Each structure stands twice: as structure tokens, then as C-alpha cells.
Amino acid sequence: MSESVEAFVRGLPKAELHLHLQGAASVPTVLELARRHPQLGVPVDEAALRDFYAFTDFAHFIDVYISVNRLVRTAADVQALVTGLGRDLAQTRVRYAEVTVTPVSHLQMGIAPEAVTEALEQGRAEVLAEHGVELAWIFDIPGEQGRPAGVSTLDWVERHRPEHSVGFGLGGPEIGVPRAQFRDVFARAADLGLQCVPHAGESTGPQTVRDALDLLGAVRIGHGISAAQDPALMAELVEREIVLEVCPTSNLRTQVVQRIEEHPFPVLREAGVRVTLNTDDPGMFDTDLNQEFLTAHRVFGLDVPALTEIAREAVRASFAGTATRARLLDEIDAYAGVERSLS
């Protein structure tokens, strides 16, 4: 890999669309929380925590993710996650991010509904003031808890969602979690003006992607990589201009794909499907958005113009306001133009 490509990626302004608040927590942040609550069984030693993140499969990843969720027990913990995330995003030149929050996880830890809102708002304001990074919120259902969790999530959203809330999602395991049970919840979310962005086709086949489109009204899909197995589905995604939030390192670390060279990102892209690059849970997967772009260069063969277009696609596919999208696209174009003139 050339140093010039690495330098270009480090400076490239970016947007990220698929990023979970708890899973984004850096190792130092998780260690701090684990040491506050040692009785919960999450390792309090850095080496042991990194071993804790050696996932054997997708189900094991979900178990670990839930364990880390339990460390977030106060509103101050939530705000610390937001401010830590903002710092990390700024270091990789992410200018805008749509962050997935799972309200049910915080409510089940006894945090008051309004306190969750306040923590998100205060953390967002601090991140914008200190780092110039703009955050927006997507609220998701922990799918393993079924329809009741969907109703609880939507009830919180209806009563307590903060400003800059843009989307409604569905995370957790896909196997054994039929999408149809959440159909009415997603319809209510759409009525509230939230864009529907469920996970689908990560650890299951193309039918889950179809269900996300047909049953949940998805306008963007988290992961969606199994669509590469179905040419007709890929053609439908192209026709409907559905964007897939692709997370290559995540898929490798959870062993959804066995080798990064086998990842279907190139297949999707060559079929004309709109794709973006994302980190999913960068703290758990030891990655950042720069690394995802460099993987796309090193493994999938994307050159600087293609990487620049991926950055633009994330902005176009975002739910940011018109002015924010225009500003971000101008930043990307200005940077890419300067880099070309210097090369």
C-alpha cells in the first residue's frame, strides 16, 4: 500500500452511517466502565479485555455485546460514551455520523427515560463544540428481545427522542428473529418521521433483506451483504436505490465471512448496488473508518477516485439536512481537488 493513499485516507473528510454507541467504545473507555462495575464480569485488564473480544462466531459476539451493554448504568456513563466517540471520530476525520443507540438497554439498567435523552443531547453538544463532529441518532430494537422490546423502544422514541433523531433500526441476532413481528412498530416509526434502517442479511440469507424491504419499509439496510447471493435482489436494490451499510472488518471478526478476500463488497459494487463503508462496533473490532477505507484499497482494489466516491456516497445516503450534506460534499471535493493538484 502506498504512503500517498494512506495519507489521502487519513485526511479525507468522511461520514459514517452504521455505528453503535456501545460497540464504538474504545478499550480504555470500556476498561473504565468495567472497573466501576467489576461485579459484572467484564475484564478489568487490557490484555484480558482484548481476549474477551476474540469472537468465535456471531452468537458469541452478541453475548459479549450484551455484557458490555450492562456496564452502562448511569446517564453519566451514556454521556461518556458519546463524548469518547466524538473524540475518536475526529481523529479519523469523520465529520458527521449517524449513531445507533439502543434505548431499551439503558432503561433496563434503571436509567430514567428523560436522563437518557439529556445525556445524548449534552454529549452531542460537547462533541460538536470541541471536535466539530456532528452526530445524529438512530434508535434500534434489540431483536433478541422480540416484539415487546420493539414496542418499548418506540414508546421511548415517541415520548423522549432528542433533537437530531433521524432513524429507527433493528439490531441483534437475525437467526430466529423473524422480521414480520416488528412490522407495526416500524410503521409507527415512519409515521413519526423516522427513516427505517434495520439490519438484515448479515448472518442470514437474502430473504431477510427482502423482509426488511417488504415488511419493514427499509430505506437503507445495515449490512445486507447476503444480497450478493441473489442477482434478482441486487437488481431490485439498484432499481430502488437502496443503500447498504457495509462493515467489512465487523463481518470478518464475527466470522460472517471467513476471509476478508471473500467479502462480497466487490460483488455488490460491481452489480451497481449503492454501498458505503462503516465500522459497526469499532471498539470491539479494533478498527476505525480509515482502516475500512484502506481495506477497500488493499483488498478490494479501490483507488483514490473510488475511495473519494465512497465518501461522497455516505453523505448522499445520510439523513443529514440539505445544508449539512452540501457542506460535507464541498469539504470532500475541496480536499480531493487539493490532493489531486499536489500529486
C-alpha positions in Angstrom: 0.0 0.0 0.0 1.4 3.4 -1.0 2.1 6.0 1.6 0.2 8.5 -0.5 -3.0 6.5 -0.4 -2.7 6.2 3.4 -2.1 9.9 3.8 -5.0 10.7 1.5 -7.4 8.5 3.5 -6.3 10.0 6.8 -7.2 13.5 5.6 -10.3 12.6 3.7 -13.5 14.1 5.3 -16.0 11.3 5.9 -19.4 10.5 7.1 -20.4 7.2 8.8 -23.8 5.7 8.8 -23.5 2.4 10.7 -22.0 2.8 14.2 -23.3 1.5 17.5 -22.7 3.7 20.6 -21.8 0.9 23.0 -19.8 -1.1 20.4 -17.9 2.0 19.5 -16.5 2.5 23.0 -12.7 2.3 22.9 -10.8 -0.2 25.0 -9.8 2.5 27.6 -13.5 3.6 27.9 -14.7 0.0 28.4 -11.9 -0.6 31.0 -13.0 2.5 32.9 -16.6 1.2 33.0 -15.6 -2.3 33.8 -13.5 -1.1 36.8 -16.5 0.9 38.0 -18.6 -2.3 37.9 -16.2 -5.3 38.4 -19.1 -7.5 39.7 -20.4 -7.7 36.1 -17.6 -10.0 34.8 -16.2 -7.9 32.0 -12.4 -8.0 32.3 -10.7 -5.1 34.0 -7.3 -5.8 32.5 -6.5 -4.6 29.0 -5.0 -7.8 27.7 -7.9 -9.8 29.1 -10.4 -7.5 27.6 -8.8 -7.8 24.2 -9.0 -11.6 24.6 -12.7 -11.1 25.6 -13.2 -9.5 22.2 -11.8 -12.6 20.3 -15.2 -13.7 18.9 -15.8 -17.3 18.0 -18.9 -16.6 15.9 -21.8 -14.1 15.6 -23.7 -15.6 18.5 -20.6 -15.2 20.8 -20.3 -11.6 19.6 -23.9 -10.9 20.7 -23.2 -12.4 24.1 -20.2 -10.2 24.6 -22.0 -7.1 23.3 -24.8 -7.6 25.8 -22.2 -8.0 28.6 -20.6 -4.6 27.7 -24.1 -3.0 27.4 -24.6 -3.9 31.1 -21.7 -1.7 32.1 -23.6 1.4 31.1 -25.6 2.0 34.2 -26.0 5.8 34.6 -26.7 8.8 32.5 -23.1 9.9 33.1 -21.9 6.6 31.5 -24.1 7.3 28.4 -22.7 10.8 28.1 -19.1 9.5 28.5 -19.8 7.1 25.6 -20.9 10.0 23.4 -18.0 12.3 24.2 -15.5 9.5 23.8 -17.0 8.6 20.4 -16.8 12.1 19.2 -13.1 12.3 20.1 -12.4 9.1 18.3 -14.3 10.1 15.2 -12.5 13.5 15.0 -9.2 11.6 14.9 -10.2 9.8 11.7 -11.7 12.9 10.0 -15.3 11.7 10.4 -17.3 15.0 10.1 -20.8 13.5 10.5 -22.1 10.3 12.0 -25.4 8.6 12.5 -25.0 6.8 15.7 -27.2 3.8 16.7 -28.5 3.9 20.3 -30.4 1.1 22.0 -32.7 2.9 24.5 -34.1 -0.4 26.0 -30.6 -1.3 27.1 -30.3 1.9 29.2 -33.8 1.8 30.5 -33.3 -1.8 31.7 -30.3 -0.6 33.7 -32.5 1.7 35.6 -31.6 5.0 33.8 -34.6 7.3 33.7 -36.0 7.8 30.2 -35.5 11.6 30.3 -32.0 11.2 31.6 -31.0 9.1 28.6 -32.3 12.0 26.4 -30.4 14.6 28.3 -27.1 12.6 28.2 -27.4 12.2 24.4 -28.1 15.9 23.9 -25.4 17.1 26.3 -22.8 14.7 24.8 -23.7 15.7 21.3 -23.4 19.4 22.1 -20.0 18.8 23.7 -18.7 16.8 20.7 -19.8 19.5 18.2 -18.3 22.3 20.3 -14.9 20.5 21.0 -14.4 18.5 17.8 -16.7 19.9 15.1 -18.2 16.5 14.6 -22.0 16.4 14.0 -23.9 13.5 15.4 -27.4 12.3 14.6 -29.3 9.4 16.3 -30.8 6.1 15.1 -32.7 4.1 17.7 -32.8 0.4 17.4 -34.6 -2.6 18.8 -32.5 -5.4 20.4 -34.0 -8.1 18.2 -33.3 -11.0 20.6 -35.9 -9.5 23.0 -38.7 -9.7 20.5 -41.7 -7.5 19.8 -42.1 -6.2 23.4 -38.7 -4.6 23.1 -39.8 -3.0 19.8 -42.9 -1.5 21.4 -40.8 -0.3 24.4 -38.3 1.3 22.1 -40.9 3.0 20.0 -42.7 4.3 23.2 -39.5 5.9 24.4 -38.8 7.4 21.0 -42.3 8.8 20.8 -42.1 10.5 24.2 -38.4 11.2 24.7 -36.4 11.2 21.5 -33.8 14.0 21.4 -33.3 16.6 18.7 -31.4 15.3 15.7 -33.1 11.9 15.8 -33.3 10.6 12.2 -33.8 6.8 12.1 -35.2 3.7 13.6 -33.5 0.3 13.3 -33.3 -3.3 14.3 -30.2 -5.0 15.6 -29.0 -8.1 17.4 -29.2 -11.7 16.0 -31.1 -12.4 12.8 -31.4 -16.1 13.2 -34.7 -17.0 15.0 -35.8 -13.3 14.9 -38.5 -13.0 12.2 -38.8 -9.5 10.8 -42.6 -9.7 10.5 -43.2 -9.3 14.2 -41.8 -5.7 14.1 -43.9 -4.6 11.1 -46.3 -2.4 13.0 -43.5 -0.9 15.1 -41.7 0.2 12.0 -44.9 1.6 10.5 -45.3 3.7 13.7 -41.7 4.9 13.5 -42.2 6.0 9.9 -45.3 7.9 10.9 -43.1 9.8 13.4 -40.9 10.9 10.6 -38.0 8.4 11.3 -36.3 6.6 8.4 -36.4 2.8 8.7 -32.9 1.3 8.7 -33.0 -2.3 10.0 -30.1 -4.8 10.0 -30.6 -7.6 7.5 -28.6 -10.1 5.5 -25.7 -10.1 7.9 -25.7 -13.6 9.3 -28.8 -14.9 7.3 -29.6 -15.2 3.6 -31.2 -12.9 1.1 -34.8 -13.5 2.3 -34.0 -11.4 5.4 -33.1 -8.5 3.1 -36.3 -8.9 1.2 -38.3 -8.9 4.5 -36.5 -5.7 5.6 -37.7 -4.1 2.4 -41.2 -5.5 2.1 -42.2 -5.8 5.7 -40.3 -3.0 7.5 -40.1 -0.4 4.7 -36.3 -0.2 4.8 -34.8 2.8 3.0 -31.3 1.8 3.9 -30.1 -1.6 5.2 -27.5 -2.4 7.8 -25.0 -4.9 6.3 -27.2 -6.6 3.7 -24.2 -8.5 2.3 -26.1 -11.7 1.6 -27.9 -9.9 -1.2 -24.8 -10.7 -3.2 -26.1 -14.3 -3.4 -29.3 -13.2 -5.3 -28.8 -11.4 -8.6 -32.5 -10.5 -8.8 -32.4 -9.0 -5.3 -29.3 -6.9 -6.2 -31.1 -5.7 -9.3 -34.1 -4.7 -7.1 -31.7 -2.8 -4.7 -30.3 -1.0 -7.7 -33.7 -0.1 -9.1 -35.0 1.2 -5.7 -31.7 2.9 -4.9 -31.4 1.1 -1.5 -28.1 1.8 0.2 -26.2 -1.0 2.1 -24.2 0.0 5.1 -21.3 -2.4 4.6 -18.9 -3.2 7.5 -16.1 -5.4 6.3 -14.0 -5.8 9.4 -17.1 -6.5 11.5 -18.1 -9.3 9.2 -14.6 -10.8 9.5 -14.4 -10.5 13.2 -17.8 -12.1 13.8 -16.9 -14.8 11.2 -19.8 -14.0 9.0 -17.1 -14.1 6.3 -14.1 -16.4 6.9 -11.5 -14.4 4.9 -11.6 -10.7 4.1 -10.8 -11.6 0.5 -14.1 -13.5 0.3 -16.2 -10.5 1.3 -19.0 -9.7 -1.2 -18.4 -6.0 -1.2 -16.9 -6.1 -4.7 -19.8 -8.2 -6.0 -22.3 -5.8 -4.7 -20.4 -2.8 -6.0 -19.9 -4.3 -9.5 -23.7 -5.0 -9.6 -24.3 -1.3 -9.2 -25.7 -1.6 -5.6 -25.1 1.6 -3.6 -22.7 0.8 -0.8 -21.0 2.7 2.0 -18.1 1.7 4.3 -18.7 1.6 8.1 -17.1 0.3 11.3 -20.2 -1.1 13.1 -18.5 -1.6 16.5 -15.0 -0.2 16.1 -14.0 -0.5 19.8 -14.8 -4.2 19.8 -13.4 -4.9 16.4 -10.2 -2.8 16.7 -10.9 -0.8 13.6 -11.8 2.7 12.5 -13.1 4.2 9.4 -9.7 4.9 8.0 -8.9 1.3 8.3 -12.1 0.3 6.5 -11.2 2.6 3.6 -7.6 1.2 3.5 -9.0 -2.3 3.4 -11.1 -1.3 0.5 -8.0 -0.1 -1.3 -5.7 -3.0 -0.3 -8.1 -5.9 -0.6 -10.9 -4.7 -3.0 -8.7 -2.6 -5.3 -10.4 0.8 -4.9 -8.1 3.6 -6.0 -8.2 7.2 -4.7 -11.1 8.4 -7.0 -13.2 5.3 -6.0 -12.5 5.9 -2.3 -13.5 9.5 -2.7 -16.8 8.4 -4.4 -17.4 6.1 -1.4 -17.0 9.0 0.9 -19.5 11.1 -1.2 -22.0 8.2 -1.3 -22.1 8.1 2.5 -23.0 11.8 2.6 -25.7 11.4 -0.1 -27.2 8.4 1.7 -27.2 10.1 5.0 -30.3 11.7 6.7 -28.5 14.9 7.3 -30.2 18.1 6.4 -29.6 19.7 2.9 -27.2 22.3 4.2 -25.1 19.7 6.1 -24.9 17.4 3.1 -23.9 20.3 0.8 -21.2 21.4 3.2 -19.8 17.9 3.6 -19.7 17.3 -0.1 -18.0 20.6 -0.6 -15.4 19.6 2.0 -14.7 16.3 0.3 -14.5 17.8 -3.2 -12.2 20.6 -2.0 -9.9 18.1 -0.2 -9.8 15.7 -3.2 -9.1 18.6 -5.6 -6.2 19.8 -3.5 -4.8 16.3 -3.2 -5.0 15.9 -7.0 -3.3 19.2 -7.6 -0.4 18.2 -5.3 0.1 14.7 -6.8 
